[in-house]
Amino acid sequence: MKGIVLILVAIAFGIVLLNVVDDGDDAPASSGGDKKTTTTESAQNSTTTTKAPATLTPHNEIKIQVLNGGNVQGAAGAMTDQLKGKGYTDAADAADAADREGNVVACIAGLEREAAELATLVGSAEVLPAFPDPAPDTMAEGVECLVILGSPKAGDESTATTTG
């Protein structure tokens, strides 16, 4: 009988210890971004914690510039107008860049998720891992995200320098 009582006490102690030590967050750790945490308690004293995903910087707060590194005249201006229509209202004048194949997007450190979203809006754009250093000569001052439209890559008809 003492053995059963000892086992029950050990199990109860283990449950209490796990509840005290475990923060209830089984999700893997993530990097960066603000997180809003909401905690609610029910009548049974259980606690539920939800973390809201970090929000992207609003389009109108990011200074962008589109450069034309392809062979379609006016492509950068047309893409700038399209992006302004998507809320990127702080856009420097379009300009030319050195010839290149394919479209790329690069943003300053801390705007990596915004770069991915911008690349999706541009279409068929590769996200560069770092902002160009040195920056293109024709890049305007204070640009936080840069789009360079290039000629289609060989064998890739989906790379478009303009859409719509």
N, C-alpha and C positions, 0 to 999 in steps of 0.2 A: 504494500500500500504506500509506503514511504517513497518507493521508486516512481510510482505513478504521479504522486504529488510533486516530486522533484522535477519530473519531465514537464508537467503542466506549468510549473513556475518558470522553468527555463524557456518554454515556448512563449508564455506571456511576456517575459522579460525581452525576448528577441523581437516580438512584435512591437513593443513599446520603443525599443532601441531603434528599430528600422524607421518607425514613424518620426522619431526625433531627428535622426541623421539624414534621412531621405528628404530632399527638397521637392520631390514630385516631378522634377523636370527630367524626363527620359530622353528628350531630344538632344541631338549632338550640338556641341557648342558652335556658334557661328561668329563670324568676324564683322565688326563695324556696324554702324547704324544705330539710331535711337530706337529704343524699344519701350513701349508702353505696357505696363503690367497691371492687370486687373485681377483682384482676388475677391472671391465671393464665398460665403459660408452658408451652408444649409442647416436645417433643423437638426440633422444628425451629426453636426460638427465636422463634416468633411469639408475640405478646402479644395477649390478648383482655381488654377491659375492659368490665364491665357496671355500670350504675348502677341501684341499686334506687330505686323511686319513693319520694318523701317520704310518710310515713304521716300519716293524719289523727289529730287529737287524739281520744282515746277519749271516747265519749259520756258516761261517768260523771265526766269531768273538766271538763265544760262546764256552767256554770250557765245554765239556760234559764228562760224564763217565757212563758206563753201568755196573751195578752190577747184578750178578746172585743170586737171592734168590729162585730159583726154582730147579726142579730136573732134568733138561736137561743139561748135561755137554756140555760146549762150547757155550751155548746160548748167554751169554754176549759178547763173542768175535765175534760171527756171527752178532749180532745186531750192535756192534760197526762198523764192516765193512760195513754193510748196511747204517748206518748213515753217515759214511765217504763218501760213494757214493752219498749221498744227500747233501754234502757240509759241513758237520760238521767235518772239517779237524783238529780242535784242540780237539782231544779226548785223554783222559788219558787211560791207559791200563785197560782192563776189569778185574774185580775181583769178588770174592764171597761176598755175603751178608747173613744176617740171613734169614732163611727160611720164606717165606710168601706166601700168596695166592694172585694172581692177579698182574698185571703190574702197576707200578706207575711212574709218572714223577714229579719232583719238581725242581723249579728254584729259584734263589735268587730274592729278592724283585726288582721289576721293569721289570722283564722278564716274567710276567704272560701270556701275549699273545704268547710269544715264547714257553712257557711250553705247552700251548694248541696245538700249531702247532706240537711240538715234540711228544706229546701224539698221535696225529693223525698219524704221521709217524710210531710210534712204533706199533700202533694198539691195541685196547682193553686196553688202559691205562687210569687210573684215574689220574687226576692232583691234587696233594696235595696242600692245600691252603698256606702252608709255607714250607720253606726249613727245612729238618730234623735237630732238635737240641736236643740232640747232633747228630752230623753226624755219619754215619756208620764208624766203625774203618778202613775199607778198602777203604774209599773214598780218592782220591788223593787231594793234596793241590791245591787250586785255582779253583776248579770245580764250574761252575755257574749253570749248569743244570745236574741233576742226574736222571738216568733211572734205576729202579730196576725191573728186570724181575722175576716174581713169578710163582708158579705152578698155573694151571687153578683153578678158584674158583669152589667149588662144584656145579655141575649142569650147569656150563658155559663152554661149549666146544669151545666158540669163543675166549677165552683168550689163546693166543698163545705166547710161549716164543721165537719162531723164526718165521720169515716169509721169504719165498723164499729161 
